[in-house]
Amino acid sequence: MVCKLGDEAFAMQIREEVKALTGKLYSIGGIYVPMDRLVQKGFLEIEDVAAEEDRMGRPRRRFIITSNGLKVLKETREMEQALWDLSPNVLQKLGLA
């Protein structure tokens, strides 16, 4: 989500993207908790964005993927693809290919 949203990778926008993908509307805490865990692991960084008038002076937190986060994302995708590629016969039997 963070890569897709770019400069708009704020919790509320991430929440809407998750809803669009899953059909579930998570609480804002349900978004912040995993995002904060990804920050702790070094996969994301947080950038405080200056407050706007409509936010009554409160800054916003924008999530930014780190180079380590991109590396892990790429490795995960490659591993997942390798698992799918392992056994095309099994996938055909399951109706997944």
Stockholm file with secondary structure:
# STOCKHOLM 1.0

chainA/1-97         MVCKLGDEAFAMQIREEVKALTGKLYSIGGIYVPMDRLVQKGFLEIEDVAAEEDRMGRPRRRFIITSNGLKVLKETREMEQALWDLSPNVLQKLGLA
#=GR chainA/1-97 SS CHHHHGGGCBHHHHHHHHHHHHSCCCCHHHHHHHHHHHHHTTSEEEEEECCCGGGTTCCEEEEEECHHHHHHHHHHHHHHHHHHHHCHHHHHHHTCC
#=GC SS_cons        CHHHHGGGCBHHHHHHHHHHHHSCCCCHHHHHHHHHHHHHTTSEEEEEECCCGGGTTCCEEEEEECHHHHHHHHHHHHHHHHHHHHCHHHHHHHTCC
//
